[in-house]
Amino acid sequence: MIVTQEWTHSLTCMQQTVLLTAVRGPDGVAKYHPCKFLIRWYRRCVLLGALDHNVFTNPYDPRGGSFTGPSYEWPSGLDHDWTEKMNAVVERYLQSLDELPHHFQLHLMHAAEIIGYKHPDAVIRKWWHWVYLELVKDMHLAPETEAELDYRLGDSEAQWRATSSEATQS
């Protein structure tokens, strides 16, 4: 059984690997820390639900257990625009960044970039692209274009080395 959603299967191996590195979340953080609610929605956008192998299309579906569970509660069967509630989750996440390992933050930022360029659902893709831009802005960086992402993580060692620090290439 493959655990990732079908849309990820057409990505380069390097891009798939980046998505998987962010799935776990940071160590040593309380179960109800703001990052946990963001990472649950992230997992729902990349993984199949472990209990019924479904693809989640929103962050509030009550299914999913604790690993891919909802990011917030909403009455069952009552659809709504989830982006506003999840924008508030991102705001709380950004306000708590000093409590999180920088390494995790980089994994999540790069994974958000991939979803923000590659996810097949336009609403999900647009939202994660916004998250990527917010994370980049918070770190005072310039965002990559999709072409730059594809070059850097294009399964070419030469391209990867050309875009990486020599200090971390060994």
C-alpha positions as a Python dict, from the first residue, in 0.01 Angstrom:
ca = {
    (1, 'M'): (0, 0, 0),
    (2, 'I'): (129, 344, -90),
    (3, 'V'): (59, 605, 180),
    (4, 'T'): (101, 923, -23),
    (5, 'Q'): (-173, 1077, -233),
    (6, 'E'): (-165, 1006, -605),
    (7, 'W'): (-76, 1364, -702),
    (8, 'T'): (262, 1324, -528),
    (9, 'H'): (359, 1027, -746),
    (10, 'S'): (435, 1247, -1047),
    (11, 'L'): (676, 1467, -849),
    (12, 'T'): (1050, 1419, -868),
    (13, 'C'): (1201, 1188, -606),
    (14, 'M'): (1366, 1487, -440),
    (15, 'Q'): (1035, 1673, -415),
    (16, 'Q'): (861, 1366, -272),
    (17, 'T'): (1139, 1332, -16),
    (18, 'V'): (1096, 1694, 92),
    (19, 'L'): (725, 1630, 144),
    (20, 'L'): (802, 1328, 361),
    (21, 'T'): (1055, 1512, 578),
    (22, 'A'): (786, 1749, 706),
    (23, 'V'): (529, 1478, 787),
    (24, 'R'): (666, 1398, 1132),
    (25, 'G'): (658, 1742, 1285),
    (26, 'P'): (900, 1876, 1545),
    (27, 'D'): (1019, 1682, 1851),
    (28, 'G'): (964, 1805, 2204),
    (29, 'V'): (656, 2013, 2131),
    (30, 'A'): (329, 1982, 2321),
    (31, 'K'): (47, 1791, 2150),
    (32, 'Y'): (-169, 2105, 2127),
    (33, 'H'): (102, 2349, 2016),
    (34, 'P'): (-8, 2565, 1718),
    (35, 'C'): (231, 2376, 1487),
    (36, 'K'): (37, 2054, 1546),
    (37, 'F'): (-282, 2196, 1395),
    (38, 'L'): (-95, 2318, 1087),
    (39, 'I'): (95, 1993, 1042),
    (40, 'R'): (-228, 1789, 1063),
    (41, 'W'): (-366, 1982, 765),
    (42, 'Y'): (-32, 1939, 590),
    (43, 'R'): (-49, 1562, 637),
    (44, 'R'): (-406, 1559, 502),
    (45, 'C'): (-282, 1728, 185),
    (46, 'V'): (-1, 1477, 125),
    (47, 'L'): (-94, 1144, 287),
    (48, 'L'): (-388, 910, 254),
    (49, 'G'): (-594, 867, 569),
    (50, 'A'): (-447, 567, 751),
    (51, 'L'): (-780, 436, 879),
    (52, 'D'): (-980, 438, 554),
    (53, 'H'): (-723, 534, 285),
    (54, 'N'): (-921, 844, 190),
    (55, 'V'): (-802, 1177, 50),
    (56, 'F'): (-896, 1465, 277),
    (57, 'T'): (-1010, 1781, 100),
    (58, 'N'): (-1053, 2004, 405),
    (59, 'P'): (-891, 2054, 747),
    (60, 'Y'): (-1210, 1998, 950),
    (61, 'D'): (-1339, 1653, 845),
    (62, 'P'): (-1373, 1475, 1184),
    (63, 'R'): (-1204, 1156, 1062),
    (64, 'G'): (-833, 1085, 1069),
    (65, 'G'): (-739, 1005, 1428),
    (66, 'S'): (-478, 1226, 1592),
    (67, 'F'): (-207, 1203, 1324),
    (68, 'T'): (-425, 1322, 1037),
    (69, 'G'): (-713, 1448, 1248),
    (70, 'P'): (-892, 1777, 1203),
    (71, 'S'): (-714, 2108, 1259),
    (72, 'Y'): (-1032, 2252, 1410),
    (73, 'E'): (-1385, 2138, 1487),
    (74, 'W'): (-1677, 2210, 1257),
    (75, 'P'): (-2027, 2056, 1245),
    (76, 'S'): (-2025, 1738, 1037),
    (77, 'G'): (-2178, 1770, 692),
    (78, 'L'): (-2172, 2150, 699),
    (79, 'D'): (-1924, 2271, 436),
    (80, 'H'): (-1769, 2617, 453),
    (81, 'D'): (-1466, 2817, 339),
    (82, 'W'): (-1197, 2679, 568),
    (83, 'T'): (-924, 2924, 462),
    (84, 'E'): (-1011, 3193, 718),
    (85, 'K'): (-989, 2952, 1011),
    (86, 'M'): (-664, 2805, 879),
    (87, 'N'): (-521, 3153, 823),
    (88, 'A'): (-565, 3203, 1198),
    (89, 'V'): (-379, 2873, 1258),
    (90, 'V'): (-90, 3003, 1046),
    (91, 'E'): (-90, 3329, 1241),
    (92, 'R'): (-62, 3139, 1572),
    (93, 'Y'): (208, 2921, 1418),
    (94, 'L'): (413, 3223, 1311),
    (95, 'Q'): (375, 3375, 1657),
    (96, 'S'): (518, 3057, 1811),
    (97, 'L'): (817, 3006, 1581),
    (98, 'D'): (1072, 3094, 1849),
    (99, 'E'): (965, 2774, 2030),
    (100, 'L'): (1033, 2547, 1731),
    (101, 'P'): (1349, 2396, 1584),
    (102, 'H'): (1471, 2593, 1284),
    (103, 'H'): (1535, 2264, 1103),
    (104, 'F'): (1165, 2172, 1123),
    (105, 'Q'): (1065, 2520, 1005),
    (106, 'L'): (1280, 2480, 693),
    (107, 'H'): (1130, 2138, 617),
    (108, 'L'): (778, 2277, 650),
    (109, 'M'): (857, 2586, 442),
    (110, 'H'): (995, 2380, 154),
    (111, 'A'): (710, 2130, 175),
    (112, 'A'): (455, 2414, 171),
    (113, 'E'): (630, 2545, -140),
    (114, 'I'): (583, 2213, -319),
    (115, 'I'): (215, 2186, -227),
    (116, 'G'): (173, 2552, -318),
    (117, 'Y'): (298, 2486, -670),
    (118, 'K'): (197, 2124, -732),
    (119, 'H'): (-127, 2029, -551),
    (120, 'P'): (-407, 1950, -798),
    (121, 'D'): (-682, 2124, -597),
    (122, 'A'): (-670, 2496, -680),
    (123, 'V'): (-797, 2612, -338),
    (124, 'I'): (-551, 2395, -148),
    (125, 'R'): (-266, 2487, -384),
    (126, 'K'): (-337, 2860, -357),
    (127, 'W'): (-364, 2843, 25),
    (128, 'W'): (-35, 2654, 67),
    (129, 'H'): (136, 2894, -173),
    (130, 'W'): (19, 3176, 55),
    (131, 'V'): (159, 2984, 354),
    (132, 'Y'): (492, 2941, 172),
    (133, 'L'): (507, 3313, 100),
    (134, 'E'): (427, 3396, 464),
    (135, 'L'): (702, 3162, 589),
    (136, 'V'): (951, 3307, 341),
    (137, 'K'): (855, 3661, 438),
    (138, 'D'): (891, 3579, 808),
    (139, 'M'): (1249, 3464, 743),
    (140, 'H'): (1326, 3772, 527),
    (141, 'L'): (1396, 3559, 221),
    (142, 'A'): (1293, 3580, -143),
    (143, 'P'): (1057, 3308, -266),
    (144, 'E'): (1159, 3064, -538),
    (145, 'T'): (962, 3045, -858),
    (146, 'E'): (820, 2709, -957),
    (147, 'A'): (1091, 2683, -1225),
    (148, 'E'): (1361, 2745, -962),
    (149, 'L'): (1207, 2480, -736),
    (150, 'D'): (1196, 2231, -1022),
    (151, 'Y'): (1559, 2304, -1108),
    (152, 'R'): (1682, 2272, -747),
    (153, 'L'): (1484, 1954, -677),
    (154, 'G'): (1487, 1806, -1026),
    (155, 'D'): (1662, 1478, -943),
    (156, 'S'): (1988, 1610, -1088),
    (157, 'E'): (2285, 1608, -856),
    (158, 'A'): (2456, 1880, -1060),
    (159, 'Q'): (2152, 2108, -1034),
    (160, 'W'): (2112, 2040, -663),
    (161, 'R'): (2481, 2116, -601),
    (162, 'A'): (2458, 2435, -807),
    (163, 'T'): (2186, 2565, -573),
    (164, 'S'): (2329, 2442, -241),
    (165, 'S'): (2600, 2564, -7),
    (166, 'E'): (2931, 2386, -57),
    (167, 'A'): (2951, 2349, 321),
    (168, 'T'): (2656, 2107, 324),
    (169, 'Q'): (2721, 1901, 11),
    (170, 'S'): (2932, 1623, 160),
}
